Amino acid sequence: MDSRLLKGLNEVRPDVMVDLDGCAAIFYDAFLAWAMERDESVHPLDDIDWYFYRQWGWDDQRFVSMLNLFSEDGMFGDLDLYPGTVEAWEVLPTIANVHVVTDKPDSAWTDTENWLKSNGLHYDSLTFSRDKTAFKQFGSGPYLAIDDRVENVQAMRDAGIDAYLMDRPWNRHSPLPRVTSLASFVQKVAAYVDMEDEDEVDFYDEDLSDY
C-alpha cells in the first residue's frame, strides 16, 4: 500500500507550498510606506504590476538596493497578514505537509523565521529560494502550491505541481488557474484528502483579491 494512504484518516497527505509575500504577507503596502519616507519620487499607484517600482523611475538595480535596505531595517519581520490568513493556515497542517518557499535577501531570513513563529504559522520546511519547485525534495506528493507571481506558477505547473495564482492586481493578465484567498486554496488542498464533505473545512473565506 502507498505510504501516503492513512486508514481512517486522510487517505492522501499532500505536500503544499505557500509563498509568503503577496499571498500571506502584505508586502506592497509596507514597502510603499517605507519607500515614501526615503524617496520623494515614490507615490501610491493606481495600476500595480509586478515591476511597480518602474513607475517611480527606478530600474531593477535601484529596486534591489532599496529592497536590501528595507530588509536590513527589519521590515520583513513586521509585515501585516492578509485577513483570514491565520484561520486558513491553521487548517493546512491538519491535512497536508506545509512547505514555505520565499525569495528574500539574506538579511531577512531570521526575521522571516521569527515572523512565521510569532504569527503561529506552522511549517514543515522553510526554503529561501527563487526556485519555488524546491519544496518537492521534502515530500513524495501529490504537490500543490500557491504564489502570486505568474512565472513561478507556470514553472511549478511545468514541473508537475498543481499550482495556483493568488489573485492580485499584478497577475490579472494571466489565464493561469487562480484562487482569491488562502482559504480558497485550502479548499483545493482539501479536495486531495479523504473527506466526506469538502465544506467541512470551515473558516474565513472572504474574497480579498482587491485588498
N, C-alpha and C positions, 0 to 999 in steps of 0.2 A: 504493500500500500504506500502511496505517495506520503512522504513525511509531513506534507502540508495539510493533510486531512486530519482533522481533530474531531473524533467521535463525540457526539453530544454537545459540542461547542460549535464554533465557526468551522465550516469544512475547509475553507481556504483562508490563509492569513497573508494578505498581500504585503509587498514592500512598497511603501509610499514615500515619495519625495515631496517636500514642501519648501518652496522658495520663500525667503523672508520679505525683503523689500519689495513693496508693491503687491504682496499677497497677504502677509500678516502684519507687517510694519509699514507705517505711513512715512515713506522716505521723502517724497517730493515736497510736502508742506514744511517739513523740518529743515530741509536743505534750503528751500526758498527763504524762509525767515532768517536763517543763519547767514546766507549769502547777501541778503539785502542790507545787512549791517556792515558789510565789508566792501561792497562794490555798488556804486550809485547807478550802474547800468542795469542792475538786476531789478526786475519788476514781475508782478504776477502775470501769468499768461492765460489767454482765453483758449488757445488751442495748444494742448500739451502733447508733444510727440516724444519718442524715445530720446531724441537728441535735443531736448528742450532748451538746453543751455546755449545752443547756437543762435537762438532768437535774442540772446543778450549780447551777441557779438563774440562769444567765447569760441575758441577752437577746442579740439579734443584734448590737446596738451594742457590748456588752461583749466579745463574741467577736471582732469585727473589731478592737477596740482591743488585745486581747491577742494576736491574730494578728500585728498590726503590730509589737508588742514582740518576739514570737518571731522575726519576720523580722529586725528590727534587731539582735537578738543573734546573727545569722548562722546560725540553726538550719537554714534550708533548704539550707545548704551542707554540712550534716553528717548528713543523713538516711541511714539504712541502706537497703540494697536488699532487696527480696524475694528469697529464694533462687531461683536459676535465671535471674534477670533478665539477667545479663551474657551467659550462654550463649545465651539466646534472642535477645537483641538483636544479637549478633554475626551471626546469620543474616539478619536483616532487610535490611541494605544490599546483600546479595548477590542479593536477589530483588525489592526494592522501593525506592522513594524514601521516605525516613523523615522525617516531619514531627512535631515536638513542639509541642503547643499546651497551655499551662498557665496557670492563673489564680492569680497570686501578687501580693503587694504590690510596688510599685516597688523597695523596698529589697532584695528577694530576687532581682532579675533577674541581677545579676552573680554572686551566689552560685550561682544555678541553672546558669548557663553553666559556671562552674568545676566544679560537681558533675558535670555531664554529661561534661566533659572528663576529670576525674580518675578517673571510673569507666569511661572508654573507650567511652561510649555515643555512637556516630556519629549525626548527623542532617544532613539537607539543608536544613531550615528550622526556626527556633525562633520561636514567636509567643507573646506574653503576652496572653491574651485570655480573656474568659468565653465568647466565641463559638467553639465548637470546630469549626465548619464553616469557619473562616478559612483552613485549610490548602489548600482547594480552589483558591485563587488561584495556588498554586505548581506545579500539575500538571494534566494532562488526564485523569487517572484510568485505570482504574477506582479508586474510592476505598473504602478500608476504615479502620476506626478502632476504638479500644478506650478505654473510660472507665469509671469506677466510679460515676458519677452518672446516675441514671435519666433526669432531664430532659435531660441532654446527649446521651445515646444516642438518645432519642426525637427530639430536634431534628435530629440528624445523619441519622437514618433518614428523617425527613420531607424532608431535603434531598438524598436520593438516595445517601447514603453507607451502605455495608454495615457498620454499627456494632454493636459487641458490648459488653455489660456485663462488666467484670471482676468475677467473683463475690465479693462481700463481704457481711458480715452486714447492712450498712446498705442493701442493694438487693435483698434476697431476696424482697421483696413483689412485685417486678415480674415480669411474664411475658415481658419482652423477651429476645431471644437473648443467651446469655452463654457465657463460657469460664471455666475455673478456674485458668488460669495464662497468663503471657505466651507460654510455649511453645505452649500450645494455640491461642492467637491466631495465632502464626506459622504453624501448620499451616493455618489458614484462609487466610492470605495465600498460602501455597504452592499452594493449590488454584487460584489465579488464574494461575499461571505454568505453562509447559510443562515438566513433569517427568514422567518415565516412572512414577515411584512417589512419591507424596506422602510416604511414610515415609522417603524419603532425607534429609529434614530431621530429623536425629537429634541430640537434645540433651536436657538435663534437662527432664523433663515431669512433675514431681510435682504432685499436687493440693494447692494451697496455699490453698484457699478459706476455711479457718478459721484461717489464720495470723494 
